Amino acid sequence: MTFQEKVNTDGKYQTIFAKVVKKHGGRLTSERKTLLHTICNMQGHFEAEDILSALKKQGHQVSLATIYRNLSLIKDAGMIRRVSLTHGDPSRMQFECTWEQQHHDHLTCIDCGKKVEFNYSAIEVLQETLAKEHGFILTGHHLELLGLCPKCQEKSVTPLTDIQTNQIAKIVRLDGGKEIISRLHDFGLYKGHLIRLIRRAPFGGPLLIEEIHSKAQVMIARKSEPPCKAGS
């Protein structure tokens, strides 16, 4: 049974929302019921404009101001939560449904804004442990991991000569022809591997890099076109 079907068949959802509305001096009108059903049927992350569009498709005429007011009430009822927005305009508000949904956290691409939902039990256990160590009773959390998605990694390419000392980067491309690429492979450097720049020699001298997994260290001559391109 979907969340929408639960809202339609079980009056407790409307009862909970009605209590919140009454607390704020209002009542559960047919318009609010329609808004509740529509919002709780939204998929993924959504904004007020998405709700407005969905209502228009259903033939309902509701103002954005009304939607925002009811979003706040439905949030107070614990049925949705606001999702932090790290990409684009920070003043924009995004939400997601949380009622009887499995808790999840987010991976967010800092370039294109793509969000990936995930649930990892080890993180949940660690957070409970940390809370107890500091004397907290954990009532909830929202974890967002920031980085670059696969597509943006390919676009965000930095020459090896431009990464900073001790910076860890991922090799996204090997240049220089078959012979040079073969030599890099002999040193354990492949596309997708993580490397760290340990030291750069002065006056345009070679770079000393370390392959993170194997800890192998390789000296690479610094040229105008370095053989490795990294996504930082």
Secondary structure as a PSIPRED ss2 file (coil, helix, strand):
# PSIPRED VFORMAT (PSIPRED V4.0)

   1 M C   1.000  0.000  0.000
   2 T C   1.000  0.000  0.000
   3 F H   0.000  1.000  0.000
   4 Q H   0.000  1.000  0.000
   5 E H   0.000  1.000  0.000
   6 K H   0.000  1.000  0.000
   7 V H   0.000  1.000  0.000
   8 N H   0.000  1.000  0.000
   9 T H   0.000  1.000  0.000
  10 D C   1.000  0.000  0.000
  11 G C   1.000  0.000  0.000
  12 K H   0.000  1.000  0.000
  13 Y H   0.000  1.000  0.000
  14 Q H   0.000  1.000  0.000
  15 T H   0.000  1.000  0.000
  16 I H   0.000  1.000  0.000
  17 F H   0.000  1.000  0.000
  18 A H   0.000  1.000  0.000
  19 K H   0.000  1.000  0.000
  20 V H   0.000  1.000  0.000
  21 V H   0.000  1.000  0.000
  22 K H   0.000  1.000  0.000
  23 K H   0.000  1.000  0.000
  24 H C   1.000  0.000  0.000
  25 G C   1.000  0.000  0.000
  26 G C   1.000  0.000  0.000
  27 R C   1.000  0.000  0.000
  28 L C   1.000  0.000  0.000
  29 T C   1.000  0.000  0.000
  30 S H   0.000  1.000  0.000
  31 E H   0.000  1.000  0.000
  32 R H   0.000  1.000  0.000
  33 K H   0.000  1.000  0.000
  34 T H   0.000  1.000  0.000
  35 L H   0.000  1.000  0.000
  36 L H   0.000  1.000  0.000
  37 H H   0.000  1.000  0.000
  38 T H   0.000  1.000  0.000
  39 I H   0.000  1.000  0.000
  40 C H   0.000  1.000  0.000
  41 N C   1.000  0.000  0.000
  42 M C   1.000  0.000  0.000
  43 Q C   1.000  0.000  0.000
  44 G C   1.000  0.000  0.000
  45 H C   1.000  0.000  0.000
  46 F E   0.000  0.000  1.000
  47 E C   1.000  0.000  0.000
  48 A H   0.000  1.000  0.000
  49 E H   0.000  1.000  0.000
  50 D H   0.000  1.000  0.000
  51 I H   0.000  1.000  0.000
  52 L H   0.000  1.000  0.000
  53 S H   0.000  1.000  0.000
  54 A H   0.000  1.000  0.000
  55 L H   0.000  1.000  0.000
  56 K H   0.000  1.000  0.000
  57 K H   0.000  1.000  0.000
  58 Q C   1.000  0.000  0.000
  59 G C   1.000  0.000  0.000
  60 H C   1.000  0.000  0.000
  61 Q C   1.000  0.000  0.000
  62 V C   1.000  0.000  0.000
  63 S C   1.000  0.000  0.000
  64 L H   0.000  1.000  0.000
  65 A H   0.000  1.000  0.000
  66 T H   0.000  1.000  0.000
  67 I H   0.000  1.000  0.000
  68 Y H   0.000  1.000  0.000
  69 R H   0.000  1.000  0.000
  70 N H   0.000  1.000  0.000
  71 L H   0.000  1.000  0.000
  72 S H   0.000  1.000  0.000
  73 L H   0.000  1.000  0.000
  74 I H   0.000  1.000  0.000
  75 K H   0.000  1.000  0.000
  76 D H   0.000  1.000  0.000
  77 A C   1.000  0.000  0.000
  78 G C   1.000  0.000  0.000
  79 M C   1.000  0.000  0.000
  80 I E   0.000  0.000  1.000
  81 R E   0.000  0.000  1.000
  82 R E   0.000  0.000  1.000
  83 V E   0.000  0.000  1.000
  84 S C   1.000  0.000  0.000
  85 L C   1.000  0.000  0.000
  86 T C   1.000  0.000  0.000
  87 H C   1.000  0.000  0.000
  88 G C   1.000  0.000  0.000
  89 D C   1.000  0.000  0.000
  90 P C   1.000  0.000  0.000
  91 S C   1.000  0.000  0.000
  92 R C   1.000  0.000  0.000
  93 M C   1.000  0.000  0.000
  94 Q E   0.000  0.000  1.000
  95 F E   0.000  0.000  1.000
  96 E E   0.000  0.000  1.000
  97 C E   0.000  0.000  1.000
  98 T C   1.000  0.000  0.000
  99 W C   1.000  0.000  0.000
 100 E C   1.000  0.000  0.000
 101 Q C   1.000  0.000  0.000
 102 Q C   1.000  0.000  0.000
 103 H C   1.000  0.000  0.000
 104 H C   1.000  0.000  0.000
 105 D E   0.000  0.000  1.000
 106 H E   0.000  0.000  1.000
 107 L E   0.000  0.000  1.000
 108 T E   0.000  0.000  1.000
 109 C E   0.000  0.000  1.000
 110 I C   1.000  0.000  0.000
 111 D C   1.000  0.000  0.000
 112 C C   1.000  0.000  0.000
 113 G C   1.000  0.000  0.000
 114 K C   1.000  0.000  0.000
 115 K E   0.000  0.000  1.000
 116 V E   0.000  0.000  1.000
 117 E E   0.000  0.000  1.000
 118 F E   0.000  0.000  1.000
 119 N C   1.000  0.000  0.000
 120 Y C   1.000  0.000  0.000
 121 S H   0.000  1.000  0.000
 122 A H   0.000  1.000  0.000
 123 I H   0.000  1.000  0.000
 124 E H   0.000  1.000  0.000
 125 V H   0.000  1.000  0.000
 126 L H   0.000  1.000  0.000
 127 Q H   0.000  1.000  0.000
 128 E H   0.000  1.000  0.000
 129 T H   0.000  1.000  0.000
 130 L H   0.000  1.000  0.000
 131 A H   0.000  1.000  0.000
 132 K H   0.000  1.000  0.000
 133 E H   0.000  1.000  0.000
 134 H C   1.000  0.000  0.000
 135 G C   1.000  0.000  0.000
 136 F C   1.000  0.000  0.000
 137 I C   1.000  0.000  0.000
 138 L C   1.000  0.000  0.000
 139 T C   1.000  0.000  0.000
 140 G C   1.000  0.000  0.000
 141 H C   1.000  0.000  0.000
 142 H C   1.000  0.000  0.000
 143 L C   1.000  0.000  0.000
 144 E E   0.000  0.000  1.000
 145 L E   0.000  0.000  1.000
 146 L E   0.000  0.000  1.000
 147 G E   0.000  0.000  1.000
 148 L C   1.000  0.000  0.000
 149 C C   1.000  0.000  0.000
 150 P H   0.000  1.000  0.000
 151 K H   0.000  1.000  0.000
 152 C H   0.000  1.000  0.000
 153 Q H   0.000  1.000  0.000
 154 E H   0.000  1.000  0.000
 155 K H   0.000  1.000  0.000
 156 S C   1.000  0.000  0.000
 157 V C   1.000  0.000  0.000
 158 T E   0.000  0.000  1.000
 159 P E   0.000  0.000  1.000
 160 L H   0.000  1.000  0.000
 161 T H   0.000  1.000  0.000
 162 D H   0.000  1.000  0.000
 163 I C   1.000  0.000  0.000
 164 Q C   1.000  0.000  0.000
 165 T C   1.000  0.000  0.000
 166 N C   1.000  0.000  0.000
 167 Q C   1.000  0.000  0.000
 168 I E   0.000  0.000  1.000
 169 A E   0.000  0.000  1.000
 170 K E   0.000  0.000  1.000
 171 I E   0.000  0.000  1.000
 172 V E   0.000  0.000  1.000
 173 R E   0.000  0.000  1.000
 174 L E   0.000  0.000  1.000
 175 D C   1.000  0.000  0.000
 176 G C   1.000  0.000  0.000
 177 G H   0.000  1.000  0.000
 178 K H   0.000  1.000  0.000
 179 E H   0.000  1.000  0.000
 180 I H   0.000  1.000  0.000
 181 I H   0.000  1.000  0.000
 182 S H   0.000  1.000  0.000
 183 R H   0.000  1.000  0.000
 184 L H   0.000  1.000  0.000
 185 H H   0.000  1.000  0.000
 186 D H   0.000  1.000  0.000
 187 F C   1.000  0.000  0.000
 188 G C   1.000  0.000  0.000
 189 L C   1.000  0.000  0.000
 190 Y C   1.000  0.000  0.000
 191 K C   1.000  0.000  0.000
 192 G C   1.000  0.000  0.000
 193 H C   1.000  0.000  0.000
 194 L E   0.000  0.000  1.000
 195 I E   0.000  0.000  1.000
 196 R E   0.000  0.000  1.000
 197 L E   0.000  0.000  1.000
 198 I E   0.000  0.000  1.000
 199 R E   0.000  0.000  1.000
 200 R E   0.000  0.000  1.000
 201 A C   1.000  0.000  0.000
 202 P C   1.000  0.000  0.000
 203 F C   1.000  0.000  0.000
 204 G C   1.000  0.000  0.000
 205 G C   1.000  0.000  0.000
 206 P C   1.000  0.000  0.000
 207 L E   0.000  0.000  1.000
 208 L E   0.000  0.000  1.000
 209 I E   0.000  0.000  1.000
 210 E E   0.000  0.000  1.000
 211 E E   0.000  0.000  1.000
 212 I C   1.000  0.000  0.000
 213 H C   1.000  0.000  0.000
 214 S C   1.000  0.000  0.000
 215 K C   1.000  0.000  0.000
 216 A C   1.000  0.000  0.000
 217 Q E   0.000  0.000  1.000
 218 V E   0.000  0.000  1.000
 219 M E   0.000  0.000  1.000
 220 I E   0.000  0.000  1.000
 221 A C   1.000  0.000  0.000
 222 R C   1.000  0.000  0.000
 223 K C   1.000  0.000  0.000
 224 S C   1.000  0.000  0.000
 225 E C   1.000  0.000  0.000
 226 P C   1.000  0.000  0.000
 227 P C   1.000  0.000  0.000
 228 C E   0.000  0.000  1.000
 229 K E   0.000  0.000  1.000
 230 A E   0.000  0.000  1.000
 231 G E   0.000  0.000  1.000
 232 S C   1.000  0.000  0.000
